[in-house]
Amino acid sequence: ATLLNRVAEAYAPAAEKAGVSLAVAPAAAGAALPTVDVDVERMVQVLANLVTNALRHTPAGGAVTLGAHAAANGVTLTVRDSGEGIAPDVLPRVFDRFYRADNARQNGEESGLGLAIVKSIVTNHGGSIAAASELGQGSTFTIYLPAAAGT
């Protein structure tokens, strides 16, 4: 929760400027989240990249929601948006290095490395990341992180 709140606070001004709601969804009622052993700055980098992408692809009036839930032997973190979504033919490649979908090419400053770096950081923490999307309905990026030893 601390990690998600930190990212949400950092991106609140950008969300407000874009006219997009940015919120942290509470974990399931009464559910205690296991402790995860992560490099906090790297996980902030991961979530910041996902939130930046979500804000970029969500129109004014839309929403971006960060969540955390207990999972089998770990925690899942989610970044969900109500944006334009990702085409089914593009979705399997979003974590590939240097790959950018045509609609992501509008800003020439992008290198196409952001999601590849995100995946690398997550896997270096023993976790995994997946993307699900529906055109016109938004996207959800789900990160699984294993619980710290002894939790």
N, C-alpha and C positions, 0 to 999 in steps of 0.2 A: 504494500500500500504506500509506503514511504517513497519508493522509487516511482510509482505511477503518479503520485501527487507532485513530486518534484518536476517531472516532465510536463504535466498538465499546467502547473504554475508558470513554467518557463515559456510555454507556447500559448498561454491565454491571450496575450496581446495580439499575436499573429492571427489567432482564431477570431478574436473580436473584430479585427480589421477586415478579415475576409467574410464576416457575417456568418460564421460557422460556430455552432455550439460545440464546446470541448468539455467533456466530463469524465470523471472516474466513476465507474460503476462499482458499487460495493460487492464484496465477495458474497457468495450464497449465505443467507441468514444463518448465523450460528456456526458457520464452517471456519475452523482455524486453518490458516495456511501454514504448511511446513516451511521451515527455514531453507533458503537456497544460498549456496556459497558462490557468489559471483563477484567479479570486478565491477563495482558500482558504476564507475565512469564508462566502462565499455557497454554496460547495459543501458545507461543513459544514452549513449551514442546510438545503440540499436533502436531504442524507442523513439529517440528524436528523429531518426531517419524515417521511421514508419509514420510518425505523426506529420512530419513535413510533407511526405508524399500524400498522405490522406488529406491534408489541408489543400494541397495543390489540386487535387482531383475531386474535391467536394465543392459544389456551388453554394453561394450564399443561401442561407436558410437551412442548410444541411447540418449534419452532426457527425462528430468524431467521438468515439467512446473508448476509453481504456479500461481493461478489466483484468482481474486476477482471480483464479479459482484453483482449488486443490485438485490435483490429478493423481493418478496412481504413482506413488513414489516420487511425487514432485509437485510442480505448480505450472499452470498454463497462464500466460499473459496474452491478452488479445488487444489488438488495435483494429477497431471496426469503424467503417465510414459509410455514409449514405451517398457516396459520390457516383461517378459515371460507371464504375466497374471496370473490369479487365476482360477483354475478349477471350473466349475459350481457347483460341489457337495461340494466344500470347501467354496465358497463365502458366503453362508448364516451363516457360523460359524466363520468368521474371527474376529468378535468382542467378541466371547465367551472367558471367562477366561480360561487360560492354554491351549487353543486350538492352535496347530501349524500344518500346513500342512506338509506332508512328505518332500517337498523340502525346507521348512523353518527349518527343524531339523538338517541341515548340521552343523550348528554352535551350539555346545553344551552350549554356554553361554546364550542362549535365554530362557526366562522364560515362554513365551506364554502369558504374561500379557500386553504387549505394547498396542495393539489395544483395549483391554478391558479398560485400563486406559484412553486412548484417548477418548473412548466413554463416560466414566464417567465424564471426565472434560467437554466435550462438552455439555452433558445433564445437568450438574450442572450449566451451563451458559444459560440454557433455550433453547439450540439448539438441533440439530440432526446431525447424520453423516450416510452416506451411501457409499457403495462401488459398483462399476460396473467394470466388467472386461471381457476380451475376451482372451482366450489362444492365445499366440503368438502375441497379439496386445497391451498388456499393461493393466493398471488399472487406474481408476480414483476414488479418494476418495473425496466426496463432503460434506462439513460442512455447515450447515445453522445456522446462528446466528441472533437472533431477534435484531431489531434496538433499540437503547437506547430510553428511554421514552422522548417524546418531540421532536423526530427527524423525 
